[in-house]
Amino acid sequence: MGILWFFLIFISLTAHGNAYGPGSCNHEGGLCRVGNCASGEYLAGFCFEPIILCCK
């Protein structure tokens, strides 16, 4: 069961879309990260605690 959770978290962290702007940035279009957003991105919310959702 632990492997399944690890795989699920890994997939959610590597999956990303091509959202630009607050209107189109959502779970499918943003990028989930641990810690801080990269340069040029802003914090849009949380994918799930403590994973944050960053958008361009």
C-alpha distance matrix in Angstrom:
0.0 3.8 5.4 5.2 6.6 8.8 10.0 10.8 12.7 14.4 15.6 16.9 18.7 20.3 21.3 24.8 28.0 31.7 32.6 35.9 37.1 35.7 36.4 34.1 31.3 28.3 24.6 25.5 28.3 27.4 25.4 22.5 23.1 22.2 25.5 28.7 29.9 31.7 35.5 36.8 33.8 33.6 31.0 30.5 27.8 24.1 21.2 19.2 19.9 20.7 20.6 24.1 25.6 28.5 31.3 34.3
3.8 0.0 3.8 5.4 5.2 6.2 8.6 9.9 10.7 12.3 14.3 15.5 16.7 18.5 20.1 23.5 26.9 30.5 31.4 34.4 35.7 34.5 35.5 33.3 30.2 27.4 23.8 24.9 27.4 26.0 23.6 20.6 20.6 19.4 22.5 25.8 27.2 29.0 32.8 34.4 31.5 31.4 28.9 28.8 26.2 22.5 19.8 17.7 18.0 18.3 18.2 21.9 23.7 26.5 29.5 32.4
5.4 3.8 0.0 3.8 5.5 5.1 6.1 8.6 10.0 10.4 12.2 14.3 15.3 16.4 18.1 21.7 25.1 28.7 30.1 33.3 34.8 34.0 35.0 32.4 29.5 26.9 23.2 23.7 26.1 25.0 22.5 19.9 20.0 19.3 22.7 25.7 26.8 28.2 31.9 33.4 30.7 31.1 28.9 28.8 26.6 23.1 20.1 18.6 19.4 19.4 18.7 22.1 23.5 26.0 28.7 31.3
5.2 5.4 3.8 0.0 3.8 5.5 5.1 6.1 8.7 9.8 10.6 12.4 14.3 15.5 16.4 20.0 23.1 26.9 28.0 31.4 32.8 31.9 32.5 29.9 27.2 24.4 20.6 21.1 23.8 23.1 21.0 18.5 19.3 19.1 22.7 25.5 26.2 27.8 31.6 32.6 29.7 29.9 27.6 27.1 24.8 21.3 18.1 16.8 18.2 18.7 17.7 20.9 22.0 24.6 27.1 29.9
6.6 5.2 5.5 3.8 0.0 3.8 5.4 5.0 6.1 8.5 9.9 10.6 12.3 14.3 15.4 18.7 22.0 25.6 26.4 29.5 30.7 29.5 30.4 28.1 25.1 22.3 18.6 19.7 22.2 21.1 18.9 16.0 16.6 16.0 19.5 22.4 23.4 25.3 29.1 30.2 27.2 27.0 24.5 24.2 21.7 18.1 15.1 13.4 14.5 15.0 14.3 17.7 19.1 22.0 24.7 27.7
8.8 6.2 5.1 5.5 3.8 0.0 3.8 5.5 5.3 6.1 8.6 10.0 10.6 12.3 14.2 17.6 21.1 24.6 25.7 28.8 30.2 29.4 30.6 28.2 25.1 22.7 19.0 19.9 22.0 20.5 17.8 15.0 15.0 14.3 17.8 20.7 21.8 23.3 27.0 28.5 25.8 26.0 23.9 24.0 21.9 18.4 15.5 14.3 15.1 14.9 13.8 17.2 18.7 21.0 23.8 26.5
10.0 8.6 6.1 5.1 5.4 3.8 0.0 3.8 5.5 5.1 6.1 8.6 9.9 10.6 12.1 15.7 19.1 22.7 24.2 27.4 29.2 28.7 29.6 26.8 24.0 21.6 17.9 18.1 20.3 19.4 16.9 14.7 15.4 15.6 19.4 21.9 22.2 23.4 27.1 28.2 25.5 26.1 24.3 24.1 22.3 19.1 15.8 15.4 16.9 16.9 15.1 18.0 18.7 20.9 23.2 25.7
10.8 9.9 8.6 6.1 5.0 5.5 3.8 0.0 3.8 5.5 5.3 6.3 8.7 10.2 10.6 14.1 17.2 20.9 21.9 25.2 26.7 25.8 26.5 23.9 21.2 18.5 14.7 15.2 17.8 17.0 15.0 12.6 14.0 14.6 18.4 20.7 20.9 22.5 26.1 26.9 23.9 24.1 22.0 21.3 19.4 16.2 12.7 12.3 14.4 14.9 12.9 15.7 16.2 18.8 21.0 23.8
12.7 10.7 10.0 8.7 6.1 5.3 5.5 3.8 0.0 3.8 5.5 5.1 6.2 8.7 10.0 13.0 16.5 20.0 20.7 23.7 25.0 24.2 25.4 23.0 19.8 17.4 13.9 15.0 16.9 15.4 12.9 10.0 10.7 10.9 14.6 17.1 17.6 19.4 23.1 24.1 21.2 21.3 19.1 18.9 17.0 13.7 10.6 10.1 11.6 11.6 9.6 12.6 13.6 16.1 18.8 21.7
14.4 12.3 10.4 9.8 8.5 6.1 5.1 5.5 3.8 0.0 3.8 5.5 5.2 6.3 8.6 11.9 15.6 18.9 20.3 23.3 25.1 24.8 26.1 23.4 20.4 18.5 15.1 15.4 16.9 15.4 12.5 10.3 10.6 11.3 15.0 17.2 17.4 18.4 22.0 23.2 20.7 21.5 19.9 20.1 18.8 15.9 12.8 13.1 14.6 14.0 11.5 14.0 14.6 16.4 18.8 21.1
15.6 14.3 12.2 10.6 9.9 8.6 6.1 5.3 5.5 3.8 0.0 3.8 5.4 5.3 5.9 9.6 13.0 16.6 18.2 21.5 23.5 23.3 24.1 21.1 18.4 16.4 12.9 12.6 14.4 13.7 11.4 10.1 11.6 13.3 17.0 18.6 18.1 19.0 22.5 23.1 20.4 21.3 19.9 19.5 18.5 15.9 12.5 13.5 15.8 15.7 12.7 14.5 14.3 16.0 17.8 20.1
16.9 15.5 14.3 12.4 10.6 10.0 8.6 6.3 5.1 5.5 3.8 0.0 3.8 5.6 5.3 8.2 11.4 15.0 15.9 19.1 20.7 20.0 21.0 18.3 15.4 13.2 9.7 10.1 12.0 10.8 8.8 6.9 9.1 11.1 14.7 16.1 15.5 17.1 20.5 20.9 17.9 18.3 16.6 15.9 14.7 12.2 8.7 10.1 12.7 12.8 9.6 11.1 10.7 12.9 14.9 17.6
18.7 16.7 15.3 14.3 12.3 10.6 9.9 8.7 6.2 5.2 5.4 3.8 0.0 3.8 5.7 7.8 11.5 14.6 15.6 18.4 20.1 19.8 21.4 18.8 15.6 14.1 11.2 11.8 12.6 10.5 7.4 5.3 6.2 8.2 11.8 13.2 12.7 13.9 17.5 18.3 15.6 16.4 15.0 15.2 14.4 12.1 9.4 10.9 12.7 11.8 8.4 9.8 9.8 11.2 13.6 16.0
20.3 18.5 16.4 15.5 14.3 12.3 10.6 10.2 8.7 6.3 5.3 5.6 3.8 0.0 3.8 6.4 10.0 13.1 15.0 17.9 20.2 20.6 21.9 19.0 16.1 15.1 12.4 11.8 12.3 10.9 7.9 7.7 8.7 11.1 14.5 15.3 14.2 14.4 17.7 18.3 16.1 17.6 17.0 17.2 17.0 15.2 12.5 14.4 16.4 15.6 12.0 12.8 12.1 12.6 14.2 15.9
21.3 20.1 18.1 16.4 15.4 14.2 12.1 10.6 10.0 8.6 5.9 5.3 5.7 3.8 0.0 3.8 7.1 10.7 12.5 15.8 18.2 18.5 19.3 16.1 13.6 12.4 9.7 8.4 9.2 8.8 7.0 7.7 10.1 13.2 16.4 16.8 15.1 15.6 18.6 18.5 16.0 17.3 16.7 16.1 16.1 14.6 11.6 14.2 16.9 16.6 12.9 13.1 11.4 12.2 13.0 14.8
24.8 23.5 21.7 20.0 18.7 17.6 15.7 14.1 13.0 11.9 9.6 8.2 7.8 6.4 3.8 0.0 3.8 7.1 8.8 12.1 14.6 15.3 16.2 12.9 10.6 10.2 8.5 6.9 6.2 5.9 4.8 7.3 10.0 13.6 16.3 15.8 13.4 13.7 16.2 15.5 13.1 14.6 14.5 13.8 14.7 14.1 11.7 15.0 17.6 17.3 13.4 12.6 10.0 9.8 9.8 11.3
28.0 26.9 25.1 23.1 22.0 21.1 19.1 17.2 16.5 15.6 13.0 11.4 11.5 10.0 7.1 3.8 0.0 3.8 6.0 9.5 12.3 13.5 13.7 10.2 8.8 9.2 8.7 6.1 4.1 5.7 6.8 10.1 13.0 16.7 18.9 17.9 15.0 15.0 16.8 15.3 13.2 14.7 15.2 14.0 15.4 15.7 13.7 17.2 20.1 20.0 16.2 14.7 11.5 10.8 9.4 10.2
31.7 30.5 28.7 26.9 25.6 24.6 22.7 20.9 20.0 18.9 16.6 15.0 14.6 13.1 10.7 7.1 3.8 0.0 3.8 6.6 10.0 12.0 12.3 9.0 8.4 10.2 11.0 8.7 5.5 7.0 8.7 12.4 14.9 18.7 20.3 18.6 15.2 14.8 15.7 13.6 12.0 13.9 15.2 14.2 16.5 17.5 16.1 19.9 22.5 22.2 18.5 16.4 12.9 11.3 8.7 8.3
32.6 31.4 30.1 28.0 26.4 25.7 24.2 21.9 20.7 20.3 18.2 15.9 15.6 15.0 12.5 8.8 6.0 3.8 0.0 3.8 6.5 8.3 8.7 5.6 5.0 7.8 9.7 8.4 4.6 5.8 8.8 12.2 14.8 18.5 19.8 17.8 14.3 14.6 15.3 12.7 10.6 11.7 12.9 11.3 14.0 15.6 14.9 18.7 21.3 21.2 17.8 15.1 11.4 9.7 6.6 6.6
35.9 34.4 33.3 31.4 29.5 28.8 27.4 25.2 23.7 23.3 21.5 19.1 18.4 17.9 15.8 12.1 9.5 6.6 3.8 0.0 3.8 7.0 8.0 6.4 6.5 10.1 12.7 12.0 8.2 8.5 11.1 14.5 16.5 20.0 20.6 18.0 14.4 14.3 14.1 10.9 9.5 10.6 12.6 11.5 14.8 17.1 17.2 20.9 23.1 22.8 19.6 16.5 12.9 10.5 6.7 5.2
37.1 35.7 34.8 32.8 30.7 30.2 29.2 26.7 25.0 25.1 23.5 20.7 20.1 20.2 18.2 14.6 12.3 10.0 6.5 3.8 0.0 3.8 5.6 6.0 6.2 9.9 13.2 13.4 10.0 9.8 12.7 15.6 17.4 20.6 20.7 18.0 14.7 15.2 14.9 11.5 9.8 9.6 11.4 9.9 13.4 16.3 17.1 20.6 22.6 22.5 19.8 16.3 12.9 10.7 7.1 6.5
35.7 34.5 34.0 31.9 29.5 29.4 28.7 25.8 24.2 24.8 23.3 20.0 19.8 20.6 18.5 15.3 13.5 12.0 8.3 7.0 3.8 0.0 3.8 5.6 5.2 8.2 11.7 12.8 10.2 9.7 12.9 15.0 17.0 19.9 20.0 17.6 14.8 16.2 16.4 13.5 11.0 9.4 10.1 7.6 10.7 14.0 15.1 18.5 20.4 20.7 18.3 14.8 11.5 10.3 7.6 8.7
36.4 35.5 35.0 32.5 30.4 30.6 29.6 26.5 25.4 26.1 24.1 21.0 21.4 21.9 19.3 16.2 13.7 12.3 8.7 8.0 5.6 3.8 0.0 3.8 5.8 8.1 11.9 12.3 10.2 11.1 14.7 16.9 19.5 22.6 23.2 21.0 18.1 19.5 19.8 16.7 14.4 13.1 13.5 10.6 13.1 16.0 16.6 19.9 22.3 23.0 20.5 17.3 13.9 13.2 10.4 11.4
34.1 33.3 32.4 29.9 28.1 28.2 26.8 23.9 23.0 23.4 21.1 18.3 18.8 19.0 16.1 12.9 10.2 9.0 5.6 6.4 6.0 5.6 3.8 0.0 3.8 6.2 9.6 9.2 6.9 8.6 12.3 14.9 17.8 21.2 22.3 20.4 17.3 18.4 19.1 16.2 13.7 13.3 13.7 10.9 13.3 15.5 15.3 18.9 21.7 22.2 19.3 16.4 12.7 12.1 9.2 10.2
31.3 30.2 29.5 27.2 25.1 25.1 24.0 21.2 19.8 20.4 18.4 15.4 15.6 16.1 13.6 10.6 8.8 8.4 5.0 6.5 6.2 5.2 5.8 3.8 0.0 3.8 7.1 7.6 5.1 5.3 9.0 11.3 14.1 17.4 18.5 16.8 13.9 15.4 16.5 14.1 11.1 10.4 10.4 7.7 9.9 12.0 11.9 15.6 18.1 18.5 15.6 12.7 8.9 8.4 6.1 8.3
28.3 27.4 26.9 24.4 22.3 22.7 21.6 18.5 17.4 18.5 16.4 13.2 14.1 15.1 12.4 10.2 9.2 10.2 7.8 10.1 9.9 8.2 8.1 6.2 3.8 0.0 3.8 5.4 5.1 5.6 8.9 10.2 13.6 16.6 18.3 17.2 15.0 17.0 18.8 16.9 13.5 12.5 11.4 8.2 9.0 10.1 9.3 12.9 15.9 16.8 13.9 11.6 8.2 9.3 8.4 11.3
24.6 23.8 23.2 20.6 18.6 19.0 17.9 14.7 13.9 15.1 12.9 9.7 11.2 12.4 9.7 8.5 8.7 11.0 9.7 12.7 13.2 11.7 11.9 9.6 7.1 3.8 0.0 3.8 5.6 5.7 7.7 8.2 11.9 14.8 17.1 16.8 15.0 17.1 19.5 18.3 14.8 14.1 12.5 9.8 9.5 9.1 7.0 10.5 13.9 14.9 11.8 10.4 7.5 9.7 9.9 13.1
25.5 24.9 23.7 21.1 19.7 19.9 18.1 15.2 15.0 15.4 12.6 10.1 11.8 11.8 8.4 6.9 6.1 8.7 8.4 12.0 13.4 12.8 12.3 9.2 7.6 5.4 3.8 0.0 3.8 6.0 8.2 9.8 13.6 16.9 19.4 18.9 16.7 18.1 20.3 18.8 15.7 15.8 15.0 12.6 12.9 12.8 10.4 13.8 17.2 18.0 14.6 13.4 10.3 11.4 10.8 13.2
28.3 27.4 26.1 23.8 22.2 22.0 20.3 17.8 16.9 16.9 14.4 12.0 12.6 12.3 9.2 6.2 4.1 5.5 4.6 8.2 10.0 10.2 10.2 6.9 5.1 5.1 5.6 3.8 0.0 3.8 6.9 9.7 13.0 16.7 18.6 17.5 14.7 15.6 17.3 15.5 12.7 13.2 13.1 11.1 12.5 13.2 11.6 15.3 18.4 18.7 15.2 13.2 9.6 9.4 7.8 9.7
27.4 26.0 25.0 23.1 21.1 20.5 19.4 17.0 15.4 15.4 13.7 10.8 10.5 10.9 8.8 5.9 5.7 7.0 5.8 8.5 9.8 9.7 11.1 8.6 5.3 5.6 5.7 6.0 3.8 0.0 3.8 6.6 9.6 13.2 14.9 13.7 11.0 12.3 14.3 12.9 9.7 10.1 9.8 8.3 9.8 10.4 9.3 13.1 15.7 15.6 12.1 9.7 6.1 5.7 5.0 7.8
25.4 23.6 22.5 21.0 18.9 17.8 16.9 15.0 12.9 12.5 11.4 8.8 7.4 7.9 7.0 4.8 6.8 8.7 8.8 11.1 12.7 12.9 14.7 12.3 9.0 8.9 7.7 8.2 6.9 3.8 0.0 3.8 6.4 10.1 12.2 11.4 9.0 10.1 12.9 12.5 9.4 10.3 9.9 9.7 10.6 10.3 8.9 12.2 14.3 13.7 9.9 8.2 5.6 5.2 6.4 8.9
22.5 20.6 19.9 18.5 16.0 15.0 14.7 12.6 10.0 10.3 10.1 6.9 5.3 7.7 7.7 7.3 10.1 12.4 12.2 14.5 15.6 15.0 16.9 14.9 11.3 10.2 8.2 9.8 9.7 6.6 3.8 0.0 3.8 7.1 9.8 10.1 8.9 11.0 14.4 14.7 11.4 11.5 9.9 9.9 9.5 8.0 6.2 9.0 10.8 10.1 6.3 5.5 4.6 6.2 8.9 11.9
23.1 20.6 20.0 19.3 16.6 15.0 15.4 14.0 10.7 10.6 11.6 9.1 6.2 8.7 10.1 10.0 13.0 14.9 14.8 16.5 17.4 17.0 19.5 17.8 14.1 13.6 11.9 13.6 13.0 9.6 6.4 3.8 0.0 3.8 6.4 7.1 6.9 9.0 12.7 13.9 11.0 11.3 9.8 11.2 10.8 9.2 8.5 10.2 10.8 9.0 5.7 5.4 6.4 7.0 10.4 12.9
22.2 19.4 19.3 19.1 16.0 14.3 15.6 14.6 10.9 11.3 13.3 11.1 8.2 11.1 13.2 13.6 16.7 18.7 18.5 20.0 20.6 19.9 22.6 21.2 17.4 16.6 14.8 16.9 16.7 13.2 10.1 7.1 3.8 0.0 3.8 6.5 8.3 10.6 14.2 16.2 13.5 13.4 11.4 13.3 12.1 10.0 9.9 10.3 9.5 6.9 5.0 6.2 8.9 9.9 13.6 16.0
25.5 22.5 22.7 22.7 19.5 17.8 19.4 18.4 14.6 15.0 17.0 14.7 11.8 14.5 16.4 16.3 18.9 20.3 19.8 20.6 20.7 20.0 23.2 22.3 18.5 18.3 17.1 19.4 18.6 14.9 12.2 9.8 6.4 3.8 0.0 3.8 7.0 9.6 12.8 15.1 12.8 12.3 10.5 13.2 12.4 11.1 12.1 12.4 10.8 7.9 7.3 7.2 10.1 10.4 14.0 16.1
28.7 25.8 25.7 25.5 22.4 20.7 21.9 20.7 17.1 17.2 18.6 16.1 13.2 15.3 16.8 15.8 17.9 18.6 17.8 18.0 18.0 17.6 21.0 20.4 16.8 17.2 16.8 18.9 17.5 13.7 11.4 10.1 7.1 6.5 3.8 0.0 3.8 6.5 9.3 11.5 9.4 9.1 8.1 11.4 11.6 11.5 13.0 14.2 13.1 10.6 9.4 7.7 9.4 8.4 11.6 13.2
29.9 27.2 26.8 26.2 23.4 21.8 22.2 20.9 17.6 17.4 18.1 15.5 12.7 14.2 15.1 13.4 15.0 15.2 14.3 14.4 14.7 14.8 18.1 17.3 13.9 15.0 15.0 16.7 14.7 11.0 9.0 8.9 6.9 8.3 7.0 3.8 0.0 3.8 6.7 8.2 5.8 6.2 6.4 9.6 10.9 11.6 12.8 14.9 14.8 12.7 10.6 8.0 8.1 5.7 8.2 9.5
31.7 29.0 28.2 27.8 25.3 23.3 23.4 22.5 19.4 18.4 19.0 17.1 13.9 14.4 15.6 13.7 15.0 14.8 14.6 14.3 15.2 16.2 19.5 18.4 15.4 17.0 17.1 18.1 15.6 12.3 10.1 11.0 9.0 10.6 9.6 6.5 3.8 0.0 3.8 6.3 5.6 7.9 9.6 12.5 14.4 15.1 15.9 18.2 18.2 16.1 13.7 11.4 11.0 8.0 9.3 9.2
35.5 32.8 31.9 31.6 29.1 27.0 27.1 26.1 23.1 22.0 22.5 20.5 17.5 17.7 18.6 16.2 16.8 15.7 15.3 14.1 14.9 16.4 19.8 19.1 16.5 18.8 19.5 20.3 17.3 14.3 12.9 14.4 12.7 14.2 12.8 9.3 6.7 3.8 0.0 3.8 5.5 8.3 11.0 14.0 16.5 17.8 18.9 21.4 21.5 19.4 17.2 14.5 13.8 10.3 10.5 9.1
36.8 34.4 33.4 32.6 30.2 28.5 28.2 26.9 24.1 23.2 23.1 20.9 18.3 18.3 18.5 15.5 15.3 13.6 12.7 10.9 11.5 13.5 16.7 16.2 14.1 16.9 18.3 18.8 15.5 12.9 12.5 14.7 13.9 16.2 15.1 11.5 8.2 6.3 3.8 0.0 3.8 6.9 10.4 12.7 15.8 17.8 18.9 21.8 22.3 20.7 18.2 15.1 13.5 9.7 8.5 6.2
33.8 31.5 30.7 29.7 27.2 25.8 25.5 23.9 21.2 20.7 20.4 17.9 15.6 16.1 16.0 13.1 13.2 12.0 10.6 9.5 9.8 11.0 14.4 13.7 11.1 13.5 14.8 15.7 12.7 9.7 9.4 11.4 11.0 13.5 12.8 9.4 5.8 5.6 5.5 3.8 0.0 3.8 7.0 9.1 12.1 14.0 15.2 18.1 18.8 17.4 14.8 11.6 9.7 5.9 5.2 4.4
33.6 31.4 31.1 29.9 27.0 26.0 26.1 24.1 21.3 21.5 21.3 18.3 16.4 17.6 17.3 14.6 14.7 13.9 11.7 10.6 9.6 9.4 13.1 13.3 10.4 12.5 14.1 15.8 13.2 10.1 10.3 11.5 11.3 13.4 12.3 9.1 6.2 7.9 8.3 6.9 3.8 0.0 3.8 6.2 9.2 11.8 13.7 16.4 16.9 15.8 13.7 10.1 8.4 5.4 5.5 6.5
31.0 28.9 28.9 27.6 24.5 23.9 24.3 22.0 19.1 19.9 19.9 16.6 15.0 17.0 16.7 14.5 15.2 15.2 12.9 12.6 11.4 10.1 13.5 13.7 10.4 11.4 12.5 15.0 13.1 9.8 9.9 9.9 9.8 11.4 10.5 8.1 6.4 9.6 11.0 10.4 7.0 3.8 0.0 3.8 5.8 8.3 10.7 13.1 13.4 12.5 10.8 7.0 6.0 4.8 6.6 9.2
30.5 28.8 28.8 27.1 24.2 24.0 24.1 21.3 18.9 20.1 19.5 15.9 15.2 17.2 16.1 13.8 14.0 14.2 11.3 11.5 9.9 7.6 10.6 10.9 7.7 8.2 9.8 12.6 11.1 8.3 9.7 9.9 11.2 13.3 13.2 11.4 9.6 12.5 14.0 12.7 9.1 6.2 3.8 0.0 3.8 7.1 9.4 12.1 13.3 13.3 11.4 7.7 5.5 5.6 6.4 9.6
27.8 26.2 26.6 24.8 21.7 21.9 22.3 19.4 17.0 18.8 18.5 14.7 14.4 17.0 16.1 14.7 15.4 16.5 14.0 14.8 13.4 10.7 13.1 13.3 9.9 9.0 9.5 12.9 12.5 9.8 10.6 9.5 10.8 12.1 12.4 11.6 10.9 14.4 16.5 15.8 12.1 9.2 5.8 3.8 0.0 3.8 6.8 8.9 9.9 10.4 9.0 6.0 5.1 7.4 9.4 12.9
24.1 22.5 23.1 21.3 18.1 18.4 19.1 16.2 13.7 15.9 15.9 12.2 12.1 15.2 14.6 14.1 15.7 17.5 15.6 17.1 16.3 14.0 16.0 15.5 12.0 10.1 9.1 12.8 13.2 10.4 10.3 8.0 9.2 10.0 11.1 11.5 11.6 15.1 17.8 17.8 14.0 11.8 8.3 7.1 3.8 0.0 3.8 5.1 6.4 7.3 5.9 4.2 5.1 8.5 11.3 15.0
21.2 19.8 20.1 18.1 15.1 15.5 15.8 12.7 10.6 12.8 12.5 8.7 9.4 12.5 11.6 11.7 13.7 16.1 14.9 17.2 17.1 15.1 16.6 15.3 11.9 9.3 7.0 10.4 11.6 9.3 8.9 6.2 8.5 9.9 12.1 13.0 12.8 15.9 18.9 18.9 15.2 13.7 10.7 9.4 6.8 3.8 0.0 3.8 6.9 8.0 5.5 5.4 5.5 9.2 11.8 15.5
19.2 17.7 18.6 16.8 13.4 14.3 15.4 12.3 10.1 13.1 13.5 10.1 10.9 14.4 14.2 15.0 17.2 19.9 18.7 20.9 20.6 18.5 19.9 18.9 15.6 12.9 10.5 13.8 15.3 13.1 12.2 9.0 10.2 10.3 12.4 14.2 14.9 18.2 21.4 21.8 18.1 16.4 13.1 12.1 8.9 5.1 3.8 0.0 3.8 5.9 5.3 7.0 8.6 12.4 15.3 19.0
19.9 18.0 19.4 18.2 14.5 15.1 16.9 14.4 11.6 14.6 15.8 12.7 12.7 16.4 16.9 17.6 20.1 22.5 21.3 23.1 22.6 20.4 22.3 21.7 18.1 15.9 13.9 17.2 18.4 15.7 14.3 10.8 10.8 9.5 10.8 13.1 14.8 18.2 21.5 22.3 18.8 16.9 13.4 13.3 9.9 6.4 6.9 3.8 0.0 3.1 5.1 7.3 10.3 13.6 17.0 20.5
20.7 18.3 19.4 18.7 15.0 14.9 16.9 14.9 11.6 14.0 15.7 12.8 11.8 15.6 16.6 17.3 20.0 22.2 21.2 22.8 22.5 20.7 23.0 22.2 18.5 16.8 14.9 18.0 18.7 15.6 13.7 10.1 9.0 6.9 7.9 10.6 12.7 16.1 19.4 20.7 17.4 15.8 12.5 13.3 10.4 7.3 8.0 5.9 3.1 0.0 3.8 6.3 9.9 12.7 16.3 19.6
20.6 18.2 18.7 17.7 14.3 13.8 15.1 12.9 9.6 11.5 12.7 9.6 8.4 12.0 12.9 13.4 16.2 18.5 17.8 19.6 19.8 18.3 20.5 19.3 15.6 13.9 11.8 14.6 15.2 12.1 9.9 6.3 5.7 5.0 7.3 9.4 10.6 13.7 17.2 18.2 14.8 13.7 10.8 11.4 9.0 5.9 5.5 5.3 5.1 3.8 0.0 3.8 6.9 9.7 13.3 16.6
24.1 21.9 22.1 20.9 17.7 17.2 18.0 15.7 12.6 14.0 14.5 11.1 9.8 12.8 13.1 12.6 14.7 16.4 15.1 16.5 16.3 14.8 17.3 16.4 12.7 11.6 10.4 13.4 13.2 9.7 8.2 5.5 5.4 6.2 7.2 7.7 8.0 11.4 14.5 15.1 11.6 10.1 7.0 7.7 6.0 4.2 5.4 7.0 7.3 6.3 3.8 0.0 3.8 6.4 10.0 13.4
25.6 23.7 23.5 22.0 19.1 18.7 18.7 16.2 13.6 14.6 14.3 10.7 9.8 12.1 11.4 10.0 11.5 12.9 11.4 12.9 12.9 11.5 13.9 12.7 8.9 8.2 7.5 10.3 9.6 6.1 5.6 4.6 6.4 8.9 10.1 9.4 8.1 11.0 13.8 13.5 9.7 8.4 6.0 5.5 5.1 5.1 5.5 8.6 10.3 9.9 6.9 3.8 0.0 3.8 6.8 10.4
28.5 26.5 26.0 24.6 22.0 21.0 20.9 18.8 16.1 16.4 16.0 12.9 11.2 12.6 12.2 9.8 10.8 11.3 9.7 10.5 10.7 10.3 13.2 12.1 8.4 9.3 9.7 11.4 9.4 5.7 5.2 6.2 7.0 9.9 10.4 8.4 5.7 8.0 10.3 9.7 5.9 5.4 4.8 5.6 7.4 8.5 9.2 12.4 13.6 12.7 9.7 6.4 3.8 0.0 3.8 7.0
31.3 29.5 28.7 27.1 24.7 23.8 23.2 21.0 18.8 18.8 17.8 14.9 13.6 14.2 13.0 9.8 9.4 8.7 6.6 6.7 7.1 7.6 10.4 9.2 6.1 8.4 9.9 10.8 7.8 5.0 6.4 8.9 10.4 13.6 14.0 11.6 8.2 9.3 10.5 8.5 5.2 5.5 6.6 6.4 9.4 11.3 11.8 15.3 17.0 16.3 13.3 10.0 6.8 3.8 0.0 3.8
34.3 32.4 31.3 29.9 27.7 26.5 25.7 23.8 21.7 21.1 20.1 17.6 16.0 15.9 14.8 11.3 10.2 8.3 6.6 5.2 6.5 8.7 11.4 10.2 8.3 11.3 13.1 13.2 9.7 7.8 8.9 11.9 12.9 16.0 16.1 13.2 9.5 9.2 9.1 6.2 4.4 6.5 9.2 9.6 12.9 15.0 15.5 19.0 20.5 19.6 16.6 13.4 10.4 7.0 3.8 0.0
